Amino acid sequence: MIWPVILSGGSGTRLWPLSRSQRPKQLLALAGGPTMIQATAARAADRSRFHPALVVANEAHKDIIADQLEAAGLAPGALILEPVGRNTAPAIALAAEHVAATDPAGVMLVMPSDHLIANVAAFQAAVEAALPFVRDGWLATFGIRPTAPETGYGYIRFGERLGAGVLAVDRFVEKPDLATAESYLASGDYAWNGGIFLMRVDRYLAAIEANAPAIRTAVAAAMRAGTIDGNVVRPDAATFAACPSDSIDYAVMEKDDRVAVAPVDMGWSDIGSWDALWEVSPRDEAGNAVRGDAMLVDAKNCFVRAGGALVALVGVEDLTVVADGDSVLVAGRGRGQDVKKIVDRLTADRRTEHVAPPRAERGWGEEQVLTKSGPSLVRRVDILPGRTTADRPAGARLVLLSGNAVLEPGSRALAVGEPVSADAAYRLRNPDGAPAAVLEIRNDI
């Protein structure tokens, strides 16, 4: 039995405006069908081989992750909520500490929540090929057979053959320039580093102890001082905040002397940009990939994602056009990595278009921006029966529109039409069996 560990801490800034910090790409159905996190969990859904998944995420996404996985019949075994982001090495260590409490020599399959794998059977076969070596103490990763001289990925150089479909890692290589990437592709000795790992829990914790002891100390202390509420695990915030931030590649894999790689051709993409999504999307005879309400006349090789308003393109080529709620992105195809620069500008200018869409589903309900002008905003908050919102920042006036809602902390029941000031951070709880609607007015965005 293998413990699937799903890492769900990314924000997907290169997929703005569809992906935003409160609605990151792993919670979206980018490729159609299930959301990215649902598809990830489904790869380890065979209960004869896998335990229910452990998901490492943050508090803001707790409810919607739980709802999405439960809706797909993939309820998580545990939701481990990082108080702050500290990169992949500590995130995986949190899961390892949790598993070690009941299965000290258990095997973890660590998967990012936002990757596309078209050939799941090939992936599962690679896991089975690597498993005997992992049980023998190797740390395994899965090398993606390169299809192009990609400069946006790290690479793995193959070492000696260990067995059928498994080799020792000679070395990890940083993202190369184009000429170097072309030489890697031509040699056949390299694979892309896809960031998927298979390892024994005790072996990983020992490797962290040896190579990044400050991470092991902080994570172990945070888990000891943390809380468990049902399947929700909350490490101690103050202790975990002192943990160094580092990736598993730098902290462990590049330093350990028993690292194996299973190269696999599984139709993989990290969907790291709109360009990457264009590559894996169905396209018409003119090379256009279109979703939503769009009209194209004499357009070639364009990617269009229309949400809401009609999007029309005339006489253009090689464009990415994404419309979502309050934002429209127009970029030259091939410039997908630069979308992050827009998000950086929005952050620096203290705007909010990168944080949440005007209308967003939450695990507890839905919220919709009705009007926004300068620093002022009016939002409708709909709360499902028996649910409570996540923490919301101080400085709002609240007006109950319908149903019943209780202001927490303090358990103050709101009255329809009566404004109430929330001068401290707050939550809204719906104690009834019918939905509740609250108007939230802010002057500090």
VENKAMO-V931799 format. One record per helix or strand of 3 or more residues. SS is the DSSP state (H for helix, E for strand). FROM is the first residue (numbers start at 1). TO is the last residue. Records with the same first field share a line. If there is no record, write none. Layout:
SS=FROM-TO  FROM-TO
//
This chain:
E=2-7  50-58  78-82  107-112  139-144  155-163  166-173  190-200  227-229  232-234  259-264  289-291  294-297  303-307  311-314  319-324  327-332  359-362  365-373  376-383  396-402  406-408  420-422  426-429  436-442
H=13-15  25-27  36-42  59-71  87-100  120-135  178-187  201-211  213-224  237-241  248-253  274-280  336-348
//
